[in-house]
Amino acid sequence: MFQHRDHMGIENGHLTIGGVDAVALAEKFGTPLYVTDESRIRANYRRFKGAFPDADIYYAAKANYNLAILNILALEGAGADVFSDGELFCALKAEISPDKILFNGNSKTDAELEMAVREGIRVSVDSLDELQTLLKIAEVQRTEVEIAFRVNPDVSPKTHPKIATGLKTSKFGIPHAEVISVYKEALALRNIKPVGIHCHIGSQILDVAPFADATRKMMELVDQVNRIGVELKFVDLGGGLGVPYKPGEKAPSPSELADAILPVFEECTKSLGIAPKLILEPGRYIVADSTILLARVNTVKRAYKNFVGIDAGFNLLLRPVMYDAYHNIVIANKADQSPSDTYSVVGPICESGDVLASDRRLPKVEKGDLIAILDVGAYGFSMSSQYNGRPRCAETLVCDGRAKIIRKSESYDDLLRRQVIPSRLK
Ligand SMILES: *Cc1c(COP(=O)(O)O)cnc(C)c1O
């Protein structure tokens, strides 16, 4: 059950995370509750960085931009890939070094670009149209902006279609065939300095072959842009390394990823006599398995199936509904008991799609039991909502056997916050 998850265990029949009893956490802080193990984030980061000692690691903030988590990664020396002004704001708040942040996005507002330029953040430009907007902003601010272009390398990452971002039909990036002409255009602009090249082929990728493919395509482009006089300071190959969610599922390790891409990268840069920095942008790999979501069983119903109704739904964990994602389920207060029946774990949201886990073999489940949903650190809380009038739950961080709140649970007031009733309705 806990393959690869050495920060989790069972003590006295209870699930533990970071050495802390999950049942005690739920009693102390209430449910639903996100629980993150700090040491696991640090270990994941160090394992990744260890596989790429010469590269800069720009953590993809969208996976989980809780400030405490960004702080941990800032302390570890990570940079950040940000996809909005809000993520940039959070990354700067966490004191991630501005020269290690890349502002990405396929549809940035002028205000977002102005903020990036004002803060001296490099921009990954997604279209010629955006280049023109950025040029005007740089002229107004009388500054030079360093950019990369986001390239669409046209590779299939063999993942869920909603998270394949490098297919030629994807909304992201500049088509492979137009890349050289956009660099030529940028070279001619006074306030724009092309210094990087960027791609990101998708997420939850469980095979290194697409990464090697993308690297080869990118390095061909590096050769070509180098030839037209672009002095590349960095080559950013994006994120996307998958993690094993399902029992028995295998994911490549960072060092396997390194073996697949570093030789291609190094051979090319050596033969060109250039030394751009390699940048990688892992999100999921760093945080996914660091976190569990604890939820209380409200009701068990025997109908067409056995339904376990819990107090968390897709308002707090969208991945099962959005991507048909699989998350391991553990009955945290019966963690040492053998499965005895088949259950579907469902949330309280008024949508028949609000199913978090289908047809799982679990020990006998009863009202009051505590369900732990594993590996929810990436694209978990960061995709949460208040749908159905449900305030968001708290987040906690476990370190050295102690748990601290890193986000308080919302109240009813938070449901009303910033709403304004026109006076004629009062
Ligand atoms: C989402 C994203 C990432 C991170 O992807 P993971 O699968 O979480 O590693 C990296 N770079 C860009 C540009 C992204 O959009």
The ligand as an SDF file (V2000), in Angstrom:
LIG
                    3D

 15 15  0  0  0  0  0  0  0  0999 V2000
    2.2270   22.5210  -15.2880 C   0  0  0  0  0  0  0  0  0  0  0  0
    3.5530   22.8960  -15.7970 C   0  0  0  0  0  0  0  0  0  0  0  0
    4.7100   22.3230  -15.2650 C   0  0  0  0  0  0  0  0  0  0  0  0
    4.6860   21.2410  -14.2070 C   0  0  0  0  0  0  0  0  0  0  0  0
    4.1430   20.0480  -14.6360 O   0  0  0  0  0  0  0  0  0  0  0  0
    4.1860   18.7770  -13.6610 P   0  0  0  0  0  0  0  0  0  0  0  0
    3.5320   17.7150  -14.4310 O   0  0  0  0  0  0  0  0  0  0  0  0
    3.4660   19.1400  -12.4290 O   0  0  0  0  0  0  0  0  0  0  0  0
    5.6380   18.4800  -13.4040 O   0  0  0  0  0  0  0  0  0  0  0  0
    5.9250   22.7690  -15.7270 C   0  0  0  0  0  0  0  0  0  0  0  0
    6.0020   23.7290  -16.6840 N   0  0  0  0  0  0  0  0  0  0  0  0
    4.9120   24.2840  -17.2340 C   0  0  0  0  0  0  0  0  0  0  0  0
    5.0690   25.3350  -18.2640 C   0  0  0  0  0  0  0  0  0  0  0  0
    3.6580   23.8890  -16.8160 C   0  0  0  0  0  0  0  0  0  0  0  0
    2.5700   24.4390  -17.3750 O   0  0  0  0  0  0  0  0  0  0  0  0
  1  2  1  0
  2  3  1  0
  2 14  2  0
  3  4  1  0
  3 10  2  0
  4  5  1  0
  5  6  1  0
  6  7  2  0
  6  8  1  0
  6  9  1  0
 10 11  1  0
 11 12  2  0
 12 13  1  0
 12 14  1  0
 14 15  1  0
M  END
$$$$
